[in-house]
Amino acid sequence: MRSISQILKFLGVQNLSEDDFEIQSLYLDSRKCDSGSAFIALKGQTTDGNKYINTVISQGVSLVFTDSAEFEDGNKVFYVKDLKDKLANLAIWFYAYKKPSNIIGITGTNGKTSISNYIAQFLDLNAQKTLLLGTNGNGIYPNLKESSHTTLDVLSLYQTTSSYSDYQNLVMEVSSHSLDQKRTEGLDFDIAVFSNLSHDHLDYHKTMQSYFEAKAKLFKFDSLRKAVINIDDDYGQKLCDLCSCEVITVSLKSNQADVYIDVKAIENMQTSFELYAFQEYLGIYQTALVGEFNLMNLALSFAALDGYLLREELLENIINIRPVKGRMEIIQLYNGAKVIIDYAHTPDALEKALQTLQDYSQNTLWSIFGCGGDRDATKRPEMAKIAEKYADKIIVTEDNNRFENIDNIFNDIKKGFNNVDQHKFIPSRKNAIEYAIEKSKIGDIILLAGKGHECYLDKNGVKEYFDEREVVRKYK
């Protein structure tokens, strides 16, 4: 906690306030504010926080900082020049943040959640206390609390990291939005991991080059000791040239990479592979992780921790690394079919999931997917093309329509199909799942793509509870 006078002094603001009491928290979200918090009013991408100044004051807030001089009253509302650029230092000071021994950041279009969880599992198996921040939740692993964003805003980031104690490692997913918006400013990353880059978020970044440049910012932190990069991805190759720290390359294709995995066998939802590090053969290993992309995620996790943990301990625990909720999650049905729940919501992720499941499917491969409303519409026909290329049967359904009419989403998806009349369009996700399961037979695999760990459907600004696992488990 800090007093109003201390905060004003820190920001270099003249203190004309009659009040001087303790402030317990700082918020960018007016809905979180109470009488013990200060509100930071910024003009953002989608809304202007200054519109909510009167609302928070009516709720008892006594301290507001604004990036617009017109709102200053010199009593409760104070203008701070370049306020956004000062938030990281303000939060670090306010919450008395202390850096843990090791900070690992993971970025990429797909794989961030799996990699961060695998790293946390390796650390946990070695009795190291780890704070994990990401899509599947925040907290000391494995006890995670639900998270609304992949990467927290800068104030919430330091509030969260300072609310836990005695952890040795901070492992976090780092989104392109957060890097572009400087949400991770002030963190001294030790290790950065790059998974891949493919079509996503172009509603925000506009071009793939801009998207890549946002991701690349993680690898320009002066504090970095090591960058771990997937060089099977073309953007990974480009990223290697930008790093000034030690670079560890990872591949499933090139045995010249620093860490190389050679897949030997895939059967019964198990994969065996040979592992090499710096041209040294380390042995043959087995994992329950499904798909070559998950082997890449595992290899990146191994490479990130190799040298920080003893290699022998990492190798011993490869077999103990478990799948992550909503990431190629397998549910066996009573009729002999299998349902796979995966977060795949980009063309690349959907393609990799379907490619993988072709290897496991003994009969019909079903693809159930949708596309989010009010988001990048250019990927919708791409998703359709990929589903049609790999799946035997396709059902298009809802996936967080938000404020967009589902018919608009369906029409965009239809543009990518060559044989649109052969595919089903079922608006209700529950009905789509039930239809596929009831029509499925022994040996079939049904991929439920897009929701993964999420237990809601976003409709017209309301997140309605919906856990597709509950629908599926009725048929176990």
Secondary structure by P-SEA (a helix, b strand, c coil): cccaaaaaaaacccccccccccccccccccccccccbbbbbbbccccccccaaaaaaaacccbbbbccccccccccbbbbcccccaaaaaaaaaaccccccbbbbbbccccaaaaaaaaaaaaaaacbbbbbbccccccccccccccccccccaaaaaaaaaacccccbbbbbbcaaaaaacccccccccbbbbcccccccccccccaaaaaaaaacccccccccbbbbccccaaaaaaaaacccbbbbbbcccccccbbbbbcccccccccbbbbcccccccccccccccaaaaaaaaaaaaaacccccaaaaaaacccccccccccbbbbccccbbbbbbccccaaaaaaaaaaaaaccccbbbbbbcccccccccaaaaaaaaaaacccbbbbbbcccccccaaaaaaaaaccccccccbbbbccaaaaaaaaaaaccccbbbbbcccccccccccccccccccccccccccc
